[in-house]
Amino acid sequence: MKRITVIALFTLAALSTTVGAMAQGRAARATVPFDFTVGDKLLPAGNYEITAPSTGIIEVQNRDAHVTMLAATTYDSHQSGNGGKLVFDKIGDQYFLSEVLCAQAAINVNLPPSKQEKRAQRQEASLSNPTQVFVATK
């Protein structure tokens, strides 16, 4: 299956990122410009903080929208060579969080495809190819 890579870059303030990371612990922070799905939950576009409270689990939080959820993960052997990033699989007009790669936050994980993502993949298989979308973390 072909994959088209779309890279969404955002301006990162290095100084505030370093100070914020030191003040609030190890977390990946990103502004996601579109609604997306984690597990079976649709999350709104906005500012997100992702932490790993324990092995095999991440917490995805948007304090502005009062949204917090936990998701099961597996270790990801990929490395983000140019800063952290969130990787989304785009299927049709839906986005699914599939990887969190952030060395600064010590988070390097895959999220298994949900039932909803698998269903969307089957529906789109005959129409077009899924796309991966990258969002830079802070």
Backbone as a chain_set.jsonl record, in Angstrom:
{"seq": "MKRITVIALFTLAALSTTVGAMAQGRAARATVPFDFTVGDKLLPAGNYEITAPSTGIIEVQNRDAHVTMLAATTYDSHQSGNGGKLVFDKIGDQYFLSEVLCAQAAINVNLPPSKQEKRAQRQEASLSNPTQVFVATK", "coords": {"N": [[0.84, -1.167, 0.0], [0.604, 2.143, -0.899], [2.001, 4.986, 0.689], [1.519, 8.315, 1.458], [3.374, 10.925, 2.61], [2.735, 13.575, 4.707], [3.878, 16.5, 6.041], [3.412, 18.414, 8.829], [4.466, 21.326, 10.09], [5.18, 23.246, 12.941], [5.763, 26.359, 14.578], [8.219, 26.355, 17.018], [9.047, 27.32, 20.224], [12.041, 27.292, 21.539], [13.209, 27.999, 24.006], [11.007, 28.378, 25.778], [9.934, 25.833, 25.637], [11.909, 24.224, 26.796], [12.031, 25.302, 29.415], [9.363, 24.879, 30.167], [9.213, 22.075, 30.023], [11.001, 21.36, 32.029], [9.714, 22.423, 34.238], [7.229, 21.112, 34.314], [7.695, 18.409, 34.142], [8.321, 15.39, 32.213], [7.027, 15.555, 29.131], [5.368, 15.334, 25.977], [4.453, 17.91, 23.895], [2.048, 19.317, 21.749], [0.444, 21.098, 19.082], [-2.417, 20.259, 17.615], [-3.929, 20.504, 14.565], [-6.383, 19.469, 13.735], [-9.351, 17.437, 14.253], [-9.042, 14.255, 15.851], [-8.657, 10.682, 16.323], [-8.175, 8.595, 19.12], [-7.816, 5.41, 20.135], [-11.072, 4.564, 20.801], [-12.09, 7.076, 20.91], [-13.005, 10.302, 19.827], [-11.107, 13.15, 19.551], [-10.922, 16.69, 19.996], [-9.476, 19.267, 17.857], [-6.562, 21.048, 18.945], [-4.426, 22.101, 21.728], [-2.206, 19.753, 22.99], [-0.967, 17.606, 25.57], [1.171, 14.973, 26.115], [1.899, 12.27, 28.104], [3.739, 9.593, 29.702], [2.59, 7.732, 31.992], [3.075, 5.148, 32.923], [4.753, 2.109, 31.908], [3.784, 1.07, 28.714], [1.497, 2.59, 28.59], [-0.04, 5.644, 27.632], [-0.933, 9.008, 28.418], [-3.195, 11.223, 27.116], [-3.844, 14.547, 26.895], [-5.927, 17.41, 26.834], [-6.163, 20.291, 28.188], [-7.591, 22.649, 27.781], [-9.944, 21.876, 26.478], [-10.859, 20.17, 28.348], [-10.304, 17.39, 28.211], [-9.197, 14.174, 28.775], [-7.47, 11.165, 28.353], [-6.524, 7.696, 28.504], [-4.291, 5.483, 26.802], [-3.378, 2.33, 25.471], [-0.108, 1.175, 24.602], [2.698, 0.148, 22.521], [6.242, -0.479, 22.435], [8.192, 1.554, 20.262], [10.516, 1.274, 17.727], [11.396, 3.221, 16.035], [13.135, 6.32, 15.575], [12.938, 9.765, 16.229], [14.516, 11.862, 14.32], [14.688, 14.638, 13.93], [13.665, 16.245, 16.108], [10.715, 15.917, 18.21], [7.652, 14.179, 17.315], [4.218, 13.668, 16.46], [2.537, 11.027, 14.945], [0.092, 10.531, 12.597], [-2.348, 8.431, 11.124], [-4.022, 8.994, 8.199], [-7.136, 8.412, 7.047], [-9.387, 8.558, 4.608], [-11.32, 11.21, 5.587], [-10.588, 11.132, 8.191], [-8.464, 11.166, 11.082], [-6.06, 9.243, 12.781], [-4.288, 8.71, 15.703], [-1.15, 7.26, 15.61], [1.554, 6.971, 16.312], [3.842, 8.143, 18.809], [6.617, 9.998, 19.007], [9.091, 11.129, 20.803], [11.965, 12.078, 22.014], [12.845, 13.835, 24.034], [10.841, 13.688, 25.956], [11.025, 11.099, 26.587], [9.338, 9.297, 25.294], [8.421, 6.92, 23.084], [6.536, 5.414, 21.22], [4.1, 3.121, 19.768], [0.681, 3.128, 18.824], [-1.783, 0.71, 18.826], [-3.885, -0.115, 16.011], [-7.272, 0.88, 16.251], [-10.585, -0.633, 16.491], [-12.289, 0.999, 15.084], [-10.489, 2.347, 13.381], [-9.548, 0.184, 11.853], [-11.912, -0.55, 10.583], [-12.385, 1.76, 9.063], [-10.145, 1.605, 7.4], [-10.723, -0.694, 5.913], [-13.015, 0.193, 4.537], [-11.978, 2.283, 3.001], [-10.072, 1.032, 1.474], [-10.561, 0.197, -1.169], [-11.006, 2.61, -2.372], [-8.968, 4.636, -1.979], [-5.569, 5.327, -0.916], [-4.27, 5.178, 2.439], [-2.945, 7.91, 4.379], [-0.071, 9.223, 6.026], [0.312, 11.597, 8.597], [2.289, 14.068, 10.064], [2.856, 15.728, 13.129], [4.577, 18.204, 14.753], [6.132, 17.992, 17.962], [6.509, 19.784, 21.058]], "CA": [[0.0, 0.0, 0.0], [1.396, 3.366, -0.942], [1.745, 5.965, 1.76], [1.97, 9.666, 1.148], [3.729, 11.567, 3.863], [2.468, 15.001, 4.789], [4.526, 16.991, 7.253], [2.867, 19.672, 9.339], [5.45, 21.893, 11.014], [4.718, 24.366, 13.74], [6.843, 27.119, 15.193], [8.498, 25.909, 18.38], [9.88, 28.241, 20.997], [12.962, 26.399, 22.24], [13.404, 28.394, 25.395], [9.81, 28.083, 26.578], [9.772, 24.385, 25.679], [12.843, 23.694, 27.785], [11.583, 25.729, 30.731], [8.104, 24.182, 30.452], [9.485, 20.66, 30.265], [11.628, 21.231, 33.332], [8.751, 22.774, 35.28], [6.083, 20.217, 34.37], [8.078, 17.013, 33.944], [8.572, 14.919, 30.861], [5.808, 15.454, 28.345], [5.379, 15.806, 24.6], [3.399, 18.905, 23.705], [1.824, 19.584, 20.331], [-0.808, 21.708, 18.657], [-2.974, 19.424, 16.551], [-4.879, 21.39, 13.878], [-7.556, 18.745, 13.248], [-9.907, 16.437, 15.157], [-8.401, 12.969, 15.623], [-9.149, 9.591, 17.153], [-7.261, 7.754, 19.885], [-8.679, 4.317, 20.58], [-12.429, 4.743, 20.29], [-12.543, 8.408, 21.293], [-12.688, 11.411, 18.939], [-10.6, 14.292, 20.312], [-10.977, 17.916, 19.196], [-8.23, 19.963, 17.549], [-6.144, 21.888, 20.06], [-3.119, 21.906, 22.345], [-2.178, 18.491, 23.716], [0.194, 17.174, 26.341], [1.174, 13.514, 26.17], [2.839, 11.75, 29.082], [3.731, 8.141, 29.857], [2.55, 7.488, 33.432], [3.677, 3.836, 33.19], [5.128, 1.389, 30.693], [2.66, 0.544, 27.947], [0.334, 3.478, 28.692], [0.165, 7.088, 27.511], [-2.059, 9.864, 28.765], [-3.363, 12.293, 26.138], [-4.636, 15.526, 27.636], [-6.178, 18.755, 26.325], [-6.749, 20.971, 29.347], [-8.545, 23.665, 27.328], [-11.21, 21.205, 26.162], [-11.154, 19.273, 29.474], [-10.288, 16.03, 27.684], [-8.058, 13.348, 29.183], [-7.721, 9.743, 28.133], [-5.382, 6.791, 28.54], [-4.257, 4.562, 25.667], [-2.352, 1.29, 25.525], [0.914, 1.36, 23.576], [3.824, -0.765, 22.448], [7.492, 0.217, 22.166], [8.447, 1.87, 18.862], [11.958, 1.322, 17.496], [11.727, 4.403, 15.231], [13.664, 7.477, 16.301], [12.628, 11.036, 15.593], [15.808, 12.499, 14.14], [14.642, 16.098, 13.902], [12.695, 16.691, 17.108], [9.609, 15.012, 18.439], [6.501, 14.301, 16.427], [3.076, 12.772, 16.537], [2.279, 10.485, 13.618], [-1.315, 10.202, 12.427], [-2.769, 7.791, 9.888], [-5.191, 9.678, 7.655], [-7.937, 7.508, 6.238], [-10.504, 9.4, 4.198], [-11.21, 12.507, 6.267], [-10.371, 10.837, 9.604], [-7.08, 11.062, 11.531], [-5.89, 8.312, 13.898], [-2.952, 8.786, 16.281], [-0.534, 5.945, 15.492], [2.865, 6.939, 16.964], [4.348, 9.313, 19.528], [8.078, 9.898, 18.988], [9.611, 12.321, 21.469], [13.102, 11.698, 22.854], [12.903, 14.705, 25.211], [9.879, 13.216, 26.946], [11.269, 9.658, 26.723], [8.154, 8.595, 24.793], [8.716, 6.385, 21.77], [5.543, 4.347, 21.251], [3.07, 2.877, 18.752], [-0.662, 2.833, 19.308], [-2.363, -0.276, 17.911], [-5.093, 0.381, 15.343], [-8.537, 0.578, 16.93], [-11.598, -1.247, 15.637], [-12.789, 2.063, 14.211], [-9.488, 2.569, 12.34], [-9.558, -0.98, 10.966], [-13.135, -0.445, 9.775], [-12.151, 2.834, 8.092], [-9.171, 1.089, 6.433], [-11.432, -1.603, 4.997], [-13.91, 0.979, 3.701], [-11.197, 3.114, 2.086], [-9.101, 0.228, 0.737], [-10.843, 0.177, -2.599], [-11.133, 3.963, -2.891], [-7.704, 5.364, -2.001], [-4.551, 4.875, 0.026], [-4.176, 5.99, 3.651], [-1.845, 8.864, 4.424], [0.444, 9.531, 7.357], [0.472, 13.016, 8.844], [3.181, 14.29, 11.188], [2.689, 16.988, 13.853], [5.759, 18.403, 15.601], [5.905, 18.174, 19.399], [7.323, 20.838, 21.656]], "C": [[0.892, 1.239, 0.0], [1.029, 4.26, 0.224], [2.311, 7.295, 1.326], [2.213, 10.348, 2.475], [3.487, 13.062, 3.762], [3.067, 15.49, 6.1], [3.93, 18.341, 7.623], [3.845, 20.209, 10.377], [4.851, 23.103, 11.721], [5.916, 25.066, 14.354], [6.996, 26.69, 16.642], [9.397, 26.946, 19.043], [10.779, 27.404, 21.896], [13.109, 26.751, 23.715], [12.192, 28.044, 26.242], [9.562, 26.588, 26.665], [10.663, 23.786, 26.753], [12.405, 24.05, 29.19], [10.304, 25.004, 31.116], [8.316, 22.721, 30.757], [10.116, 20.454, 31.633], [10.619, 21.479, 34.441], [7.646, 21.728, 35.423], [6.437, 18.754, 34.14], [8.236, 16.685, 32.483], [7.259, 14.712, 30.125], [6.072, 15.937, 26.929], [4.202, 16.762, 24.468], [3.279, 19.222, 22.228], [0.495, 20.295, 20.14], [-1.286, 20.908, 17.456], [-4.083, 20.235, 15.868], [-6.151, 20.725, 13.37], [-8.065, 17.814, 14.34], [-9.252, 15.097, 14.83], [-8.916, 11.949, 16.622], [-7.989, 8.879, 17.831], [-8.134, 6.66, 20.472], [-10.052, 4.478, 19.965], [-12.975, 6.135, 20.568], [-12.073, 9.47, 20.3], [-12.297, 12.612, 19.792], [-10.605, 15.531, 19.426], [-9.585, 18.464, 18.893], [-7.856, 20.828, 18.748], [-4.751, 21.576, 20.545], [-3.15, 20.666, 23.231], [-0.859, 18.287, 24.438], [0.085, 15.669, 26.471], [2.275, 13.074, 27.121], [2.731, 10.229, 29.105], [3.765, 7.829, 31.348], [3.114, 6.13, 33.837], [3.987, 3.161, 31.859], [3.88, 0.836, 30.017], [1.414, 1.4, 27.974], [0.775, 4.911, 28.397], [-1.113, 7.79, 27.94], [-2.062, 11.02, 27.775], [-4.317, 13.297, 26.763], [-4.71, 16.862, 26.898], [-6.898, 19.49, 27.446], [-7.778, 22.024, 28.954], [-9.922, 23.065, 27.072], [-11.642, 20.244, 27.266], [-11.284, 17.822, 29.017], [-9.019, 15.338, 28.163], [-8.414, 11.903, 28.919], [-6.419, 8.972, 28.192], [-5.468, 5.86, 27.335], [-3.123, 3.567, 25.855], [-1.391, 1.479, 24.36], [1.885, 0.179, 23.558], [5.058, 0.056, 22.115], [7.67, 0.408, 20.66], [9.945, 2.01, 18.66], [12.369, 2.5, 16.607], [12.287, 5.495, 16.131], [13.288, 8.726, 15.518], [13.927, 11.833, 15.5], [15.792, 14.008, 14.214], [13.586, 16.638, 14.866], [11.564, 15.703, 17.23], [8.502, 15.209, 17.434], [5.421, 13.302, 16.812], [2.817, 12.306, 15.119], [0.814, 10.041, 13.591], [-1.496, 9.456, 11.121], [-4.032, 8.513, 9.443], [-5.895, 8.72, 6.715], [-9.216, 8.26, 5.892], [-10.326, 10.775, 4.822], [-10.998, 12.334, 7.774], [-8.881, 10.699, 9.892], [-7.027, 10.167, 12.76], [-4.46, 8.439, 14.406], [-2.337, 7.39, 16.247], [0.833, 5.851, 16.171], [3.101, 8.242, 17.708], [5.851, 9.106, 19.633], [8.64, 11.188, 19.568], [10.719, 11.919, 22.444], [13.168, 12.535, 24.121], [11.985, 14.231, 26.321], [10.041, 11.724, 27.222], [10.021, 8.851, 26.353], [8.439, 8.2, 23.348], [7.808, 5.174, 21.573], [4.663, 4.303, 20.007], [1.737, 2.703, 19.453], [-1.27, 1.827, 18.337], [-3.614, 0.296, 17.25], [-6.348, -0.05, 16.101], [-9.489, -0.12, 15.958], [-12.125, -0.231, 14.631], [-11.804, 2.329, 13.067], [-9.465, 1.399, 11.349], [-10.766, -0.954, 10.035], [-12.956, 0.617, 8.687], [-11.161, 2.38, 7.016], [-9.851, 0.176, 5.419], [-12.324, -0.823, 4.03], [-13.149, 1.782, 2.648], [-10.278, 2.312, 1.181], [-9.334, 0.255, -0.77], [-10.892, 1.579, -3.211], [-9.802, 4.695, -3.018], [-6.752, 4.781, -0.978], [-4.526, 5.767, 1.258], [-2.932, 6.867, 3.598], [-1.369, 8.984, 5.85], [0.662, 11.023, 7.448], [1.312, 13.174, 10.098], [2.888, 15.658, 11.795], [3.857, 17.105, 14.815], [5.342, 18.562, 17.055], [6.843, 19.244, 19.9], [8.113, 20.273, 22.798]], "O": [[1.817, 1.356, 0.805], [-0.114, 4.28, 0.68], [3.454, 7.381, 0.877], [1.353, 10.346, 3.356], [3.974, 13.726, 2.847], [2.777, 14.934, 7.159], [3.944, 19.284, 6.831], [4.026, 19.6, 11.432], [4.1, 23.878, 11.127], [6.949, 24.45, 14.616], [6.026, 26.665, 17.4], [10.392, 27.383, 18.465], [10.323, 26.866, 22.905], [13.128, 25.864, 24.569], [12.341, 27.468, 27.32], [9.031, 26.114, 27.669], [10.223, 22.938, 27.53], [12.406, 23.192, 30.072], [10.161, 24.561, 32.256], [7.673, 22.174, 31.654], [9.803, 19.483, 32.322], [10.664, 20.815, 35.477], [7.173, 21.481, 36.532], [5.537, 17.934, 33.957], [8.281, 17.567, 31.626], [6.482, 13.814, 30.449], [6.89, 16.829, 26.705], [3.087, 16.449, 24.885], [4.284, 19.379, 21.534], [-0.445, 20.124, 20.916], [-0.636, 20.886, 16.411], [-5.063, 20.612, 16.512], [-6.923, 21.352, 12.645], [-7.318, 17.441, 15.244], [-8.939, 14.825, 13.671], [-9.529, 12.298, 17.631], [-6.962, 8.597, 17.213], [-9.077, 6.937, 21.214], [-10.186, 4.525, 18.742], [-14.182, 6.36, 20.474], [-10.889, 9.535, 19.968], [-13.063, 13.043, 20.654], [-10.322, 15.437, 18.232], [-8.626, 18.154, 19.6], [-8.731, 21.287, 19.483], [-3.985, 20.882, 19.877], [-4.004, 20.538, 24.108], [0.202, 18.724, 23.992], [-0.949, 15.142, 26.882], [3.435, 13.455, 26.965], [1.768, 9.652, 28.599], [4.844, 7.676, 31.92], [3.58, 5.966, 34.965], [3.526, 3.605, 30.808], [3.031, 0.216, 30.659], [0.377, 1.0, 27.444], [1.832, 5.346, 28.853], [-2.212, 7.246, 27.841], [-1.057, 11.713, 27.613], [-5.447, 12.962, 27.119], [-3.705, 17.377, 26.408], [-8.104, 19.327, 27.628], [-8.728, 22.272, 29.696], [-10.942, 23.667, 27.406], [-12.669, 19.578, 27.143], [-12.23, 17.121, 29.375], [-7.913, 15.846, 27.983], [-9.523, 11.461, 29.221], [-5.343, 9.524, 27.96], [-6.557, 5.49, 26.898], [-2.046, 3.917, 26.337], [-1.793, 1.887, 23.27], [1.888, -0.664, 24.455], [4.947, 1.157, 21.576], [7.334, -0.479, 19.876], [10.585, 2.796, 19.359], [13.561, 2.755, 16.44], [11.945, 5.576, 17.311], [13.32, 8.732, 14.288], [14.38, 12.409, 16.489], [16.816, 14.608, 14.54], [12.712, 17.407, 14.465], [11.464, 14.759, 16.447], [8.406, 16.249, 16.782], [5.682, 12.253, 17.401], [2.872, 13.105, 14.184], [0.363, 9.28, 14.447], [-0.873, 9.8, 10.116], [-4.992, 8.632, 10.204], [-5.328, 8.274, 5.717], [-10.027, 8.562, 6.767], [-9.305, 11.43, 4.614], [-11.202, 13.272, 8.544], [-8.124, 10.186, 9.067], [-7.842, 10.305, 13.672], [-3.514, 8.293, 13.631], [-2.913, 6.442, 16.781], [1.239, 4.76, 16.57], [2.63, 9.303, 17.3], [6.311, 8.157, 20.269], [8.66, 12.219, 18.897], [10.445, 11.474, 23.559], [13.511, 12.014, 25.182], [12.315, 14.358, 27.5], [9.281, 11.149, 28.002], [9.689, 7.861, 27.004], [8.67, 9.057, 22.496], [8.248, 4.037, 21.737], [4.501, 5.295, 19.296], [1.683, 2.18, 20.566], [-1.272, 2.071, 17.131], [-4.324, 1.1, 17.854], [-6.466, -1.197, 16.533], [-9.228, -0.188, 14.757], [-12.374, -0.562, 13.471], [-12.217, 2.515, 11.923], [-9.371, 1.611, 10.141], [-10.664, -1.289, 8.855], [-13.329, 0.403, 7.533], [-11.318, 2.731, 5.847], [-9.59, 0.261, 4.218], [-12.383, -1.142, 2.842], [-13.627, 1.942, 1.526], [-9.752, 2.855, 0.21], [-8.383, 0.33, -1.547], [-10.827, 1.723, -4.432], [-9.531, 5.308, -4.051], [-7.099, 3.846, -0.257], [-4.734, 6.975, 1.152], [-1.989, 6.587, 2.857], [-2.159, 8.863, 6.786], [1.138, 11.65, 6.501], [1.075, 12.487, 11.092], [2.695, 16.634, 11.07], [4.1, 16.197, 15.61], [4.325, 19.188, 17.352], [7.841, 19.572, 19.258], [8.869, 20.998, 23.444]]}, "num_chains": 1, "name": "protein.A"}
